[in-house]
């Protein structure tokens, strides 16, 4: 079995060496790619932000009763929950999730 693997490895190595020999570096290409990466706000970031916010709003509207059965042992948390309301708390949680997607998915921060 090792003879076939050795032949395949040798042919694969030769194919990569041939392909590497044909590559010519293009500084303009590198500069163009780096300039696109340097843009802080790009369409992808805006699209992901909008999709995250829209999805969060839709999910929040469907999960109004998610927090209805919650009870807290802390009087302070009970007061916050009663003051803000379950729908608002869920909206804030999903908004924070959308912001985290905006920061994490593109690979760099705005």
C-alpha positions as CSV (number, residue, x, y, z in Angstrom):
1,X,0.0,0.0,0.0
2,X,2.8,2.4,0.7
3,X,4.1,2.2,-2.9
4,X,0.8,3.6,-4.2
5,X,0.7,6.3,-1.6
6,X,4.3,7.2,-2.3
7,X,3.6,7.5,-6.0
8,X,0.6,9.7,-5.4
9,X,2.5,11.9,-2.9
10,X,5.3,12.4,-5.5
11,X,2.9,13.3,-8.3
12,X,1.0,15.6,-6.0
13,X,4.2,17.3,-4.9
14,X,5.3,17.7,-8.5
15,X,1.9,19.3,-9.4
16,X,2.2,21.8,-6.6
17,X,5.8,22.6,-7.5
18,X,4.8,23.2,-11.1
19,X,1.9,25.5,-10.0
20,X,4.2,27.4,-7.7
21,X,6.6,28.0,-10.5
22,X,3.9,29.6,-12.6
23,X,2.8,32.1,-10.0
24,X,4.1,35.6,-10.5
25,X,3.6,38.1,-7.6
26,X,1.4,41.1,-8.4
27,X,1.9,44.0,-6.0
28,X,-1.1,45.8,-7.4
29,X,-3.3,42.9,-6.6
30,X,-2.0,42.8,-3.0
31,X,-2.5,46.6,-2.6
32,X,-6.1,46.3,-4.0
33,X,-7.0,43.5,-1.6
34,X,-5.4,45.2,1.4
35,X,-7.3,48.5,0.6
36,X,-10.6,46.6,0.6
37,X,-9.7,44.9,3.9
38,X,-8.9,48.3,5.4
39,X,-12.4,49.7,4.9
40,X,-14.0,50.0,8.3
41,X,-17.6,49.8,7.2
42,X,-18.3,47.7,4.2
43,X,-21.6,46.4,2.7
44,X,-21.2,43.0,4.3
45,X,-21.0,44.6,7.8
46,X,-24.1,46.7,7.1
47,X,-26.0,43.7,5.7
48,X,-25.1,41.5,8.7
49,X,-26.0,44.2,11.1
50,X,-29.4,44.8,9.4
51,X,-30.1,41.1,9.2
52,X,-29.2,40.6,12.9
53,X,-31.4,43.5,14.0
54,X,-34.3,42.3,11.8
55,X,-34.0,38.8,13.0
56,X,-33.8,39.9,16.6
57,X,-36.9,42.1,16.3
58,X,-38.8,39.2,14.7
59,X,-37.7,36.7,17.3
60,X,-38.5,39.2,20.1
61,X,-42.0,39.7,18.7
62,X,-42.6,35.9,18.7
63,X,-41.2,35.4,22.2
64,X,-43.3,37.8,24.2
65,X,-44.3,35.1,26.7
66,X,-40.8,33.8,27.2
67,X,-40.2,35.8,30.4
68,X,-43.8,35.6,31.8
69,X,-43.0,32.7,34.1
70,X,-39.8,34.0,35.5
71,X,-39.5,34.5,39.3
72,X,-36.5,36.0,41.1
73,X,-35.3,35.5,44.6
74,X,-33.8,39.0,44.6
75,X,-36.0,41.9,45.3
76,X,-33.9,44.1,43.2
77,X,-34.2,41.9,40.1
78,X,-37.9,41.6,40.7
79,X,-38.2,45.4,40.8
80,X,-36.2,45.8,37.6
81,X,-38.2,43.1,35.8
82,X,-41.5,44.7,36.9
83,X,-40.3,48.2,36.0
84,X,-38.9,47.4,32.5
85,X,-41.2,44.6,31.6
86,X,-40.6,41.2,30.0
87,X,-40.9,42.4,26.4
88,X,-38.3,45.1,26.8
89,X,-35.9,42.8,28.5
90,X,-36.1,40.3,25.7
91,X,-35.7,43.1,23.2
92,X,-32.5,44.2,24.9
93,X,-31.2,40.7,25.0
94,X,-31.8,40.2,21.3
95,X,-30.3,43.6,20.5
96,X,-27.2,42.7,22.4
97,X,-27.1,39.4,20.4
98,X,-27.3,41.4,17.1
99,X,-24.5,43.7,18.2
100,X,-22.4,40.7,19.1
101,X,-23.0,39.3,15.6
102,X,-22.0,42.6,14.1
103,X,-18.7,42.5,16.0
104,X,-17.9,38.8,15.6
105,X,-19.0,37.8,12.1
106,X,-17.0,40.2,10.0
107,X,-13.8,39.4,11.9
108,X,-13.1,43.0,12.9
109,X,-14.8,45.7,14.8
110,X,-16.4,48.8,13.4
